[in-house]
Amino acid sequence: MACGARVAILMGCYNGASHLQEQLDSIAAQTHDNWCLVASDDGSSDATADMLAAFRARHGADRVIVRRGPGRGFLANFLSLACDPGVQADYYAFADQDDLWNSDKLSRALAVLSPIRDRPALYCGRTELIDDEGRGLGYSPLFTRPPCFRNALVQSLAGGNTMVFNEQARGLLAAAGARVEVPSHDWWLYLLVTGADGFVHYDPRSAVRYRQHGGNLVGGNVGWKARLQRLRLLMQGRFSRWNAMHCNVLEAHAGLLTPENRAVFLRFRQCRQAGMFRRLIDMGRIRLYRQTLFGNLGLFAAVLLRKF
């Protein structure tokens, strides 16, 4: 199926003209060429719309669809694409407007996903970080622990710009709806797929060059400076606010989780409200974990100080 599979590339755009053409060219260069691009422009005031129109003229209106975004930020823009029943394909890929895709990105993802027919499936992975001019800056952290719901409750595994997923995974997003209030579309998809006992493959080899610049909504989170920044934000309550958002939405859509993961979620939600000793005991019983030693130390501190 993978050879002929149709992939809908879901790209959220906003004032991305500085690097958009390079990303469009990298999509056009994919070795898996059965793709369509659905680009949602969230009200750009630069040349983004003109560049998308030119790409559409070059590749055809049946292959490139350009539409107006909802105008409520990046989360609503991406979810409006993923939840739209008018966008139909075998697989779906989130795409940022300013990255560069390796030419084999889609083919590698489909080689992993195509054997999975009976449940939600998600491909994601590591990224190579590049600067504004495309020069290499290193790689995002390499994660080696298994993807699962107990990890997803406390950590987003990979960026949306790496994600390719099947129709069953898209169905979970659609069932929850495009107007959910969550921190990000990628973490939300990871939570839903693992919560439904779906298949998640984390690729240790990068297929995306992730551009780092002043306009990034989310950065690469690499190095001690980034770690200290995340620790500062944890102490300010950002992690706790994100978890509260997830708890509110997961409670409303608990039917999307397996019975086992509904029980895990219930214990997690209760743990957040318990006293210190109860929190520490429950965290061990739930077996929550993050992917790195530093991340787990931060999780322990968050639980200890009730910042999760």
C-alpha positions as CSV (number, residue, x, y, z in Angstrom):
1,M,0.0,0.0,0.0
2,A,2.8,2.4,0.8
3,C,3.9,2.9,-2.8
4,G,0.6,4.2,-3.9
5,A,-0.6,5.8,-0.6
6,R,-1.8,9.3,-0.8
7,V,-0.3,11.7,1.8
8,A,-2.0,14.9,2.7
9,I,0.6,17.4,3.9
10,L,-1.0,19.8,6.4
11,M,0.9,23.1,6.6
12,G,0.0,26.0,8.8
13,C,1.3,29.3,7.5
14,Y,1.7,32.8,8.9
15,N,4.1,35.4,7.5
16,G,6.5,32.7,6.4
17,A,7.9,34.2,3.2
18,S,11.5,34.3,4.4
19,H,11.9,30.5,4.3
20,L,8.7,29.1,2.8
21,Q,10.1,28.6,-0.7
22,E,12.8,26.3,0.5
23,Q,10.3,24.2,2.4
24,L,8.0,24.0,-0.6
25,D,10.9,22.9,-2.8
26,S,11.8,20.2,-0.3
27,I,8.2,18.9,-0.4
28,A,8.3,18.9,-4.2
29,A,11.5,16.8,-4.1
30,Q,10.1,13.9,-2.0
31,T,10.9,10.5,-3.4
32,H,7.3,9.5,-2.4
33,D,5.5,11.7,-4.9
34,N,1.9,10.8,-4.2
35,W,1.2,13.8,-2.0
36,C,-1.1,16.8,-1.8
37,L,-0.4,20.0,0.1
38,V,-3.1,21.7,2.1
39,A,-1.8,25.0,3.3
40,S,-3.8,27.1,5.7
41,D,-2.7,30.8,5.7
42,D,-3.6,32.4,8.9
43,G,-3.8,36.0,7.5
44,S,-0.2,36.6,6.4
45,S,0.7,40.2,5.4
46,D,3.9,39.3,3.6
47,A,4.4,37.3,0.3
48,T,3.3,34.0,1.8
49,A,0.0,33.9,-0.2
50,D,1.8,34.8,-3.5
51,M,4.3,32.0,-2.9
52,L,1.6,29.5,-2.2
53,A,-0.3,30.6,-5.3
54,A,2.8,30.2,-7.5
55,F,3.4,26.7,-6.0
56,R,-0.2,25.8,-6.7
57,A,0.1,27.1,-10.3
58,R,3.2,25.0,-10.8
59,H,1.8,21.7,-9.3
60,G,-1.9,22.0,-10.0
61,A,-5.0,22.9,-8.1
62,D,-5.7,19.2,-7.4
63,R,-2.4,18.8,-5.7
64,V,-2.0,22.1,-3.8
65,I,-5.0,23.6,-1.9
66,V,-4.6,27.0,-0.3
67,R,-7.2,28.2,2.2
68,R,-7.7,30.8,4.8
69,G,-6.9,29.8,8.4
70,P,-9.2,30.3,11.4
71,G,-7.1,33.2,12.7
72,R,-6.7,31.9,16.2
73,G,-3.1,30.9,16.3
74,F,-1.0,27.9,15.3
75,L,-2.9,25.3,17.4
76,A,-6.3,26.1,15.9
77,N,-4.7,26.4,12.4
78,F,-3.2,22.9,12.5
79,L,-6.2,21.3,14.1
80,S,-8.6,22.9,11.6
81,L,-6.6,21.1,8.9
82,A,-6.4,17.7,10.7
83,C,-10.1,17.7,11.7
84,D,-11.5,18.8,8.4
85,P,-13.5,15.9,6.8
86,G,-13.0,17.5,3.4
87,V,-9.3,16.6,3.5
88,Q,-9.0,12.9,2.7
89,A,-5.9,10.8,2.2
90,D,-4.4,7.5,3.4
91,Y,-1.9,9.3,5.6
92,Y,-1.3,12.8,6.9
93,A,1.8,14.8,7.7
94,F,2.1,18.0,9.7
95,A,4.5,20.5,8.1
96,D,6.0,23.8,9.4
97,Q,6.5,26.6,6.9
98,D,10.2,27.2,7.5
99,D,11.8,23.8,7.8
100,L,13.6,21.6,5.2
101,W,12.5,18.0,4.6
102,N,15.0,15.3,3.6
103,S,13.9,13.9,0.3
104,D,13.1,10.5,1.9
105,K,11.0,11.8,4.8
106,L,7.7,10.5,3.5
107,S,9.0,7.3,2.1
108,R,10.7,6.4,5.4
109,A,7.6,7.2,7.4
110,L,5.3,5.2,5.1
111,A,7.7,2.2,5.3
112,V,7.1,2.1,9.1
113,L,3.4,2.9,9.0
114,S,2.1,0.9,6.1
115,P,2.1,-2.5,7.9
116,I,-0.1,-1.1,10.7
117,R,-3.7,-1.4,9.5
118,D,-5.7,-2.2,12.6
119,R,-5.1,0.7,15.0
120,P,-3.9,4.4,15.2
121,A,-0.3,4.8,14.1
122,L,2.1,7.7,14.4
123,Y,5.6,8.2,13.0
124,C,7.8,10.9,14.5
125,G,11.4,11.5,15.2
126,R,14.5,13.5,15.9
127,T,15.4,16.7,14.1
128,E,18.5,18.3,12.8
129,L,18.7,21.9,14.0
130,I,19.8,24.6,11.5
131,D,20.2,28.3,11.8
132,D,18.5,31.1,9.8
133,E,20.9,30.4,6.9
134,G,20.6,26.7,6.9
135,R,23.8,25.9,8.7
136,G,23.8,22.9,11.0
137,L,23.6,23.5,14.8
138,G,23.4,19.9,16.0
139,Y,20.4,17.6,16.8
140,S,17.5,17.5,19.1
141,P,17.9,15.1,22.1
142,L,17.9,11.4,21.2
143,F,15.1,9.6,23.0
144,T,15.5,5.9,23.7
145,R,12.7,4.9,26.1
146,P,9.5,3.4,24.7
147,P,6.7,5.8,23.6
148,C,3.6,5.2,25.7
149,F,0.8,7.0,27.5
150,R,2.7,7.1,30.8
151,N,5.4,9.1,29.0
152,A,2.8,11.2,27.0
153,L,1.1,12.4,30.2
154,V,4.3,14.3,31.2
155,Q,6.2,14.9,27.9
156,S,5.8,15.7,24.3
157,L,7.9,13.1,22.4
158,A,8.6,14.9,19.1
159,G,7.8,18.0,17.1
160,G,4.7,18.1,14.9
161,N,7.0,18.9,12.0
162,T,8.3,15.3,12.1
163,M,4.8,13.6,12.4
164,V,3.1,11.4,9.8
165,F,0.0,9.5,10.9
166,N,-2.7,7.2,9.6
167,E,-6.4,7.7,9.2
168,Q,-7.2,6.1,12.5
169,A,-4.9,8.6,14.3
170,R,-6.5,11.4,12.4
171,G,-9.9,10.1,13.5
172,L,-8.9,10.6,17.1
173,L,-8.1,14.2,16.5
174,A,-11.4,14.7,14.7
175,A,-13.4,12.9,17.4
176,A,-12.0,15.4,20.0
177,G,-12.6,18.3,17.7
178,A,-10.7,21.3,16.3
179,R,-11.5,23.6,19.2
180,V,-9.8,21.8,22.1
181,E,-7.7,24.0,24.4
182,V,-4.3,22.1,24.7
183,P,-0.7,23.3,24.6
184,S,0.1,22.0,21.1
185,H,-1.2,19.8,18.3
186,D,1.8,17.5,18.4
187,W,1.7,16.7,22.1
188,W,-2.1,16.3,21.9
189,L,-1.7,13.7,19.0
190,Y,0.9,11.8,21.0
191,L,-1.4,11.7,24.0
192,L,-4.4,10.5,21.9
193,V,-2.5,7.8,20.0
194,T,-0.8,6.3,23.0
195,G,-4.0,6.7,25.1
196,A,-5.9,4.6,22.5
197,D,-3.1,2.0,22.6
198,G,-2.0,3.0,19.1
199,F,1.4,2.4,17.5
200,V,4.1,5.1,17.8
201,H,7.5,4.9,16.1
202,Y,10.2,7.4,17.1
203,D,12.9,7.6,14.4
204,P,16.4,8.2,15.8
205,R,17.5,9.4,12.4
206,S,16.4,12.9,11.5
207,A,14.3,13.5,8.4
208,V,13.7,17.2,9.1
209,R,16.0,20.1,9.3
210,Y,14.4,22.3,11.9
211,R,15.1,26.0,11.5
212,Q,16.0,28.0,14.6
213,H,15.4,31.7,14.4
214,G,13.7,34.6,16.2
215,G,10.3,33.7,14.9
216,N,10.1,30.2,16.3
217,L,7.0,29.4,18.3
218,V,8.8,26.4,19.8
219,G,12.6,26.0,19.9
220,G,14.9,23.0,19.7
221,N,15.3,22.6,23.5
222,V,19.0,21.7,23.3
223,G,21.8,22.6,25.7
224,W,22.1,23.7,29.3
225,K,20.7,27.2,28.5
226,A,17.5,25.6,27.2
227,R,17.4,23.2,30.1
228,L,17.7,26.0,32.6
229,Q,15.0,28.0,30.8
230,R,12.7,25.0,31.0
231,L,13.4,24.7,34.7
232,R,12.6,28.3,35.3
233,L,9.3,28.0,33.4
234,L,8.5,24.9,35.4
235,M,8.9,26.8,38.6
236,Q,6.7,29.5,37.2
237,G,3.9,26.9,36.7
238,R,3.9,26.4,33.0
239,F,4.1,22.6,33.2
240,S,1.3,22.6,35.7
241,R,-0.9,24.8,33.5
242,W,-0.3,22.5,30.5
243,N,-1.1,19.4,32.5
244,A,-4.3,21.1,33.7
245,M,-5.3,21.8,30.1
246,H,-4.7,18.2,29.2
247,C,-6.7,16.9,32.2
248,N,-9.7,19.1,31.3
249,V,-9.8,17.9,27.7
250,L,-9.0,14.2,28.4
251,E,-11.7,14.1,31.0
252,A,-14.2,15.3,28.4
253,H,-12.9,12.8,25.9
254,A,-12.0,9.9,28.1
255,G,-14.0,7.5,25.8
256,L,-11.1,7.8,23.3
257,L,-8.8,6.1,25.8
258,T,-8.5,2.3,26.5
259,P,-9.9,1.2,29.9
260,E,-6.4,0.7,31.2
261,N,-5.3,4.2,30.2
262,R,-8.5,5.7,31.5
263,A,-7.5,4.2,34.9
264,V,-3.9,5.6,34.5
265,F,-5.3,9.0,33.7
266,L,-7.7,9.0,36.7
267,R,-4.8,8.2,39.0
268,F,-2.7,10.9,37.4
269,R,-5.4,13.5,37.8
270,Q,-5.9,12.5,41.5
271,C,-2.2,12.5,42.1
272,R,-2.0,16.2,41.0
273,Q,-4.4,17.1,43.8
274,A,-2.9,15.0,46.6
275,G,-0.5,15.9,49.4
276,M,3.2,15.6,49.0
277,F,3.8,12.1,50.2
278,R,0.8,10.8,48.4
279,R,2.0,12.5,45.2
280,L,5.4,10.8,45.4
281,I,3.9,7.4,46.1
282,D,1.4,7.7,43.3
283,M,3.9,8.9,40.8
284,G,5.9,5.7,41.4
285,R,2.8,3.6,41.2
286,I,1.6,5.2,37.9
287,R,5.2,4.8,36.6
288,L,5.3,8.2,34.9
289,Y,8.5,8.9,33.1
290,R,10.3,11.3,30.8
291,Q,12.9,10.4,28.2
292,T,16.1,11.7,29.8
293,L,17.7,11.8,33.2
294,F,17.5,15.6,33.4
295,G,13.8,15.4,32.4
296,N,13.1,12.8,35.1
297,L,14.9,14.9,37.7
298,G,12.7,17.9,36.6
299,L,9.6,15.7,36.8
300,F,10.5,14.6,40.4
301,A,11.0,18.2,41.4
302,A,7.7,19.2,39.8
303,V,5.9,16.5,41.7
304,L,7.7,17.3,45.0
305,L,6.9,21.0,44.7
306,R,3.4,20.5,43.3
307,K,4.4,22.2,40.0
308,F,2.9,19.5,37.8
